[in-house]
Amino acid sequence: MVATTFWETFFLFLIFLPLAMIWAMALVDVFRRDDMGGWSKALWVVCIVVIPFIGTLIYLGTRPRGATPEERAAASGSAGYGAPYAPSTEVGELTALADLHERGKLTDSEFAAEKARLLGAVPA
């Protein structure tokens, strides 16, 4: 069994493994793209495999945004994430006002005025 030095271990864990992970993810990304044909994918795979880190950097540098369906879905906002808060009913708006009033963000007079405005009454 051969013992490794500190610098060999350092090189392995902090430099080589992250570079190898980037290289592998670039290969996976080539196959996930649906905007390229088979020959283009084959050419990129050869480029990435033959000159691993330089080819990977060239691929990642020339890769357009939105090349995969997941990226296009995230960019269009249809990824299923919640919309910004916007109460659509009087009840929701009154609940939000009451919450702001309880937290001390609205004074009593501001709360009464907004409540009257929502309910259609003229504040006294």
C-alpha positions as CSV (number, residue, x, y, z in Angstrom):
1,M,0.0,0.0,0.0
2,V,1.4,3.4,-1.0
3,A,0.9,6.3,1.3
4,T,-0.1,9.6,-0.3
5,T,1.3,12.9,0.7
6,F,-0.7,15.9,1.9
7,W,-0.2,17.7,-1.4
8,E,-1.3,14.6,-3.5
9,T,-4.5,14.4,-1.4
10,F,-5.0,18.1,-1.6
11,F,-4.7,18.0,-5.4
12,L,-7.1,15.1,-5.6
13,F,-9.9,16.5,-3.4
14,L,-9.7,20.2,-4.1
15,I,-8.7,20.5,-7.7
16,F,-9.0,17.2,-9.7
17,L,-12.4,16.0,-8.3
18,P,-14.3,19.3,-9.0
19,L,-12.8,19.5,-12.5
20,A,-13.8,15.9,-13.1
21,M,-17.3,16.6,-11.9
22,I,-17.6,19.6,-14.3
23,W,-16.3,17.4,-17.1
24,A,-18.9,14.7,-16.4
25,M,-21.8,17.2,-16.1
26,A,-20.8,18.7,-19.4
27,L,-21.1,15.3,-21.0
28,V,-24.5,14.8,-19.3
29,D,-25.6,18.2,-20.5
30,V,-24.8,17.4,-24.1
31,F,-27.2,14.5,-24.1
32,R,-29.9,16.4,-22.3
33,R,-30.1,19.2,-24.9
34,D,-32.9,19.0,-27.4
35,D,-31.7,22.0,-29.6
36,M,-28.9,20.0,-31.2
37,G,-28.9,17.2,-33.7
38,G,-27.1,13.9,-33.3
39,W,-24.0,14.9,-35.3
40,S,-23.6,18.0,-33.2
41,K,-23.9,16.1,-30.0
42,A,-21.3,13.5,-31.3
43,L,-18.9,16.3,-32.2
44,W,-19.2,17.9,-28.8
45,V,-18.7,14.6,-27.0
46,V,-15.6,13.9,-29.0
47,C,-14.3,17.4,-28.3
48,I,-15.0,17.0,-24.5
49,V,-13.5,13.5,-24.3
50,V,-10.4,14.1,-26.5
51,I,-9.4,17.4,-24.8
52,P,-11.2,17.0,-21.5
53,F,-10.9,20.3,-19.7
54,I,-10.2,22.7,-22.6
55,G,-13.0,21.1,-24.6
56,T,-15.3,21.4,-21.5
57,L,-14.5,25.0,-21.1
58,I,-15.2,25.7,-24.8
59,Y,-18.5,23.8,-24.6
60,L,-19.6,25.7,-21.5
61,G,-18.5,29.0,-22.9
62,T,-20.4,28.6,-26.2
63,R,-23.5,26.9,-24.7
64,P,-26.7,29.1,-25.1
65,R,-29.0,29.7,-22.2
66,G,-32.3,27.8,-22.3
67,A,-30.8,24.8,-24.1
68,T,-32.7,22.2,-22.0
69,P,-36.5,22.0,-21.5
70,E,-36.0,22.5,-17.7
71,E,-34.2,25.8,-18.3
72,R,-36.9,27.0,-20.6
73,A,-39.6,26.1,-18.1
74,A,-37.7,27.9,-15.3
75,A,-37.1,31.0,-17.5
76,S,-40.8,31.2,-18.5
77,G,-41.9,31.1,-14.9
78,S,-43.9,27.9,-15.2
79,A,-41.7,25.8,-12.9
80,G,-44.4,25.6,-10.3
81,Y,-43.0,28.1,-7.9
82,G,-45.5,30.3,-6.0
83,A,-46.6,33.6,-7.4
84,P,-45.9,36.8,-5.5
85,Y,-48.5,37.5,-2.8
86,A,-51.5,39.4,-4.2
87,P,-54.7,39.1,-2.4
88,S,-57.6,38.8,-4.9
89,T,-60.6,39.0,-2.5
90,E,-61.7,41.4,0.1
91,V,-61.3,38.7,2.7
92,G,-57.7,38.1,1.8
93,E,-57.0,41.9,1.8
94,L,-58.7,42.3,5.2
95,T,-56.7,39.4,6.6
96,A,-53.5,41.0,5.3
97,L,-54.4,44.3,6.8
98,A,-55.2,42.7,10.2
99,D,-51.9,40.9,10.1
100,L,-50.1,44.2,9.4
101,H,-52.0,45.9,12.2
102,E,-51.2,43.1,14.7
103,R,-47.5,43.3,13.8
104,G,-47.6,47.1,14.4
105,K,-46.9,48.1,10.8
106,L,-50.2,50.0,10.6
107,T,-51.6,52.4,13.1
108,D,-55.2,52.2,14.4
109,S,-56.3,55.1,12.1
110,E,-54.6,53.6,9.0
111,F,-56.1,50.2,9.7
112,A,-59.6,51.8,10.1
113,A,-59.2,53.9,7.0
114,E,-58.1,50.9,4.8
115,K,-60.8,48.7,6.3
116,A,-63.5,51.3,5.5
117,R,-62.1,51.7,2.0
118,L,-62.2,47.9,1.4
119,L,-65.7,47.6,2.7
120,G,-67.0,50.6,0.7
121,A,-67.9,52.7,3.7
122,V,-66.7,56.3,4.3
123,P,-64.4,56.5,7.3
124,A,-65.8,58.5,10.2
